[in-house]
Amino acid sequence: MIDFGCDANVICRRLSSLLGSMDKALDELILSYVKCAESLFCRVASHLQLSLPISNRDWACLGIAQRGETEDGVKYFKHGYGVAMDDGSHYADLDLGDAGQTNGFDAWRLFDYAEQNKVDTPYKSVEEVEQAIKRAFQKDEIRFSGYILYYRIIRVV
């Protein structure tokens, strides 16, 4: 897991404990990816003076330059429903959800995130991540959006 600072890591561990019995490696990878992607996207959105949340369709139709850089050094590449972002220390490619969700993921995004950020993970290929996602989906630990993205199911106890 990437170190985002003391408070963020404590929050990730507490959230993880509420999430249930998902494969620990997949759980940690999802939490790390989402934290990084959301952090970078907030910086890009602030730079673009966007009101959040912004739906994937509104994002796709946004009349902005495809490439840009924020004042604090996040380089971004806008594509379709998403954006690839890199601040020199962290990289994430994010697709927005229908209602502007920023916590969606798929196997490619998780594996790409792990590779780009040198995250210690047992997954050696995107296919291995796909299999872990498939198992989590079959155990009703994640849900499919209907289009590319999956979302972690949080159970209230």
C-alpha positions as CSV (number, residue, x, y, z in Angstrom):
1,M,0.0,0.0,0.0
2,I,1.3,3.5,-0.8
3,D,1.9,5.7,2.2
4,F,-0.5,8.7,1.8
5,G,0.3,10.0,5.3
6,C,-0.7,8.9,8.8
7,D,-4.4,10.0,8.8
8,A,-5.2,8.6,5.3
9,N,-3.6,5.2,6.1
10,V,-5.5,4.9,9.4
11,I,-8.8,5.7,7.5
12,C,-7.9,3.0,4.9
13,R,-7.3,0.4,7.6
14,R,-10.5,1.3,9.5
15,L,-12.5,1.3,6.2
16,S,-11.0,-2.0,5.3
17,S,-12.0,-3.6,8.6
18,L,-15.6,-2.6,7.8
19,L,-15.6,-4.1,4.3
20,G,-15.6,-7.7,5.2
21,S,-13.7,-10.8,4.0
22,M,-12.5,-9.8,0.5
23,D,-9.1,-11.2,-0.6
24,K,-6.7,-9.0,1.4
25,A,-4.4,-8.2,-1.6
26,L,-7.3,-7.1,-3.7
27,D,-8.9,-5.1,-0.9
28,E,-5.6,-3.3,-0.3
29,L,-5.1,-2.6,-4.0
30,I,-8.6,-1.2,-4.4
31,L,-8.3,1.0,-1.4
32,S,-4.9,2.3,-2.4
33,Y,-6.0,2.9,-6.0
34,V,-9.2,4.7,-5.0
35,K,-7.4,7.0,-2.5
36,C,-4.7,7.9,-5.0
37,A,-7.2,8.4,-7.9
38,E,-9.6,10.5,-5.8
39,S,-6.7,12.7,-4.5
40,L,-5.3,13.4,-7.9
41,F,-8.8,14.0,-9.4
42,C,-9.7,16.5,-6.7
43,R,-6.5,18.5,-7.6
44,V,-7.4,18.4,-11.4
45,A,-11.1,19.3,-10.7
46,S,-9.9,22.2,-8.5
47,H,-7.6,23.4,-11.2
48,L,-10.4,23.3,-13.8
49,Q,-12.8,24.9,-11.3
50,L,-15.3,22.1,-11.6
51,S,-18.2,21.6,-9.3
52,L,-18.1,18.0,-8.1
53,P,-19.5,15.5,-8.5
54,I,-19.5,15.6,-12.3
55,S,-21.1,12.7,-14.3
56,N,-19.1,10.7,-16.8
57,R,-21.2,12.1,-19.6
58,D,-20.7,15.7,-18.5
59,W,-17.0,15.1,-18.1
60,A,-16.8,13.6,-21.7
61,C,-18.6,16.7,-23.1
62,L,-16.5,19.2,-21.1
63,G,-14.9,21.6,-23.5
64,I,-11.3,21.6,-22.1
65,A,-7.9,20.8,-23.6
66,Q,-7.2,17.1,-23.7
67,R,-3.9,17.6,-22.0
68,G,-3.0,19.9,-19.2
69,E,-1.1,20.5,-15.9
70,T,-2.4,21.9,-12.6
71,E,-0.5,24.6,-10.7
72,D,0.7,22.0,-8.3
73,G,2.2,19.7,-10.9
74,V,-0.5,17.1,-11.8
75,K,-0.2,16.3,-15.5
76,Y,-3.5,15.0,-16.9
77,F,-4.8,13.5,-20.1
78,K,-8.6,13.6,-20.5
79,H,-10.1,10.6,-22.4
80,G,-13.7,9.6,-22.8
81,Y,-15.3,9.2,-19.4
82,G,-12.0,9.5,-17.6
83,V,-8.6,11.0,-17.1
84,A,-5.0,9.7,-16.6
85,M,-3.2,11.7,-13.9
86,D,0.4,11.9,-12.8
87,D,2.0,14.2,-10.2
88,G,5.5,12.8,-10.5
89,S,5.0,10.6,-7.4
90,H,1.7,9.0,-8.0
91,Y,-0.2,7.9,-11.1
92,A,-3.8,6.8,-11.7
93,D,-6.2,6.5,-14.5
94,L,-9.7,7.1,-13.4
95,D,-13.1,6.6,-15.2
96,L,-16.0,8.5,-13.6
97,G,-19.2,6.8,-12.8
98,D,-22.7,7.7,-14.1
99,A,-23.3,9.9,-11.1
100,G,-19.7,11.2,-10.8
101,Q,-18.4,8.4,-8.6
102,T,-14.6,8.3,-8.3
103,N,-14.3,5.0,-6.5
104,G,-14.9,2.7,-9.5
105,F,-12.2,0.3,-10.7
106,D,-11.6,-2.5,-13.2
107,A,-8.8,-5.0,-13.6
108,W,-6.8,-2.9,-16.1
109,R,-6.9,0.2,-13.9
110,L,-5.9,-1.6,-10.8
111,F,-3.0,-3.5,-12.5
112,D,-1.8,-0.3,-14.3
113,Y,-1.9,1.6,-11.0
114,A,0.1,-1.1,-9.3
115,E,2.7,-1.3,-12.1
116,Q,3.1,2.5,-12.5
117,N,3.4,3.1,-8.7
118,K,5.4,0.0,-8.0
119,V,2.8,-1.2,-5.5
120,D,3.8,-4.4,-3.8
121,T,1.1,-6.9,-4.9
122,P,1.0,-10.6,-5.6
123,Y,-0.7,-10.0,-8.9
124,K,1.7,-10.5,-11.8
125,S,-0.8,-9.8,-14.7
126,V,-4.0,-8.1,-15.5
127,E,-5.5,-11.5,-15.9
128,E,-4.7,-12.4,-12.2
129,V,-6.5,-9.2,-11.1
130,E,-9.4,-10.1,-13.4
131,Q,-9.7,-13.5,-11.6
132,A,-9.6,-11.9,-8.2
133,I,-12.3,-9.4,-9.2
134,K,-14.4,-12.3,-10.6
135,R,-14.1,-14.2,-7.3
136,A,-15.1,-11.1,-5.3
137,F,-18.0,-10.5,-7.6
138,Q,-19.2,-14.1,-7.2
139,K,-19.0,-13.7,-3.4
140,D,-21.1,-10.5,-3.7
141,E,-18.3,-8.3,-2.3
142,I,-18.2,-6.0,-5.3
143,R,-20.9,-5.0,-7.8
144,F,-20.7,-4.3,-11.5
145,S,-21.9,-0.9,-12.8
146,G,-23.1,-2.3,-16.1
147,Y,-20.3,-0.5,-17.9
148,I,-16.7,-1.3,-17.3
149,L,-16.4,-0.3,-13.6
150,Y,-16.9,-2.3,-10.4
151,Y,-17.6,-0.8,-7.0
152,R,-16.8,-2.2,-3.5
153,I,-19.8,-3.1,-1.4
154,I,-19.7,-1.6,2.1
155,R,-21.8,-3.6,4.6
156,V,-23.2,-1.8,7.6
157,V,-23.0,-3.8,10.7
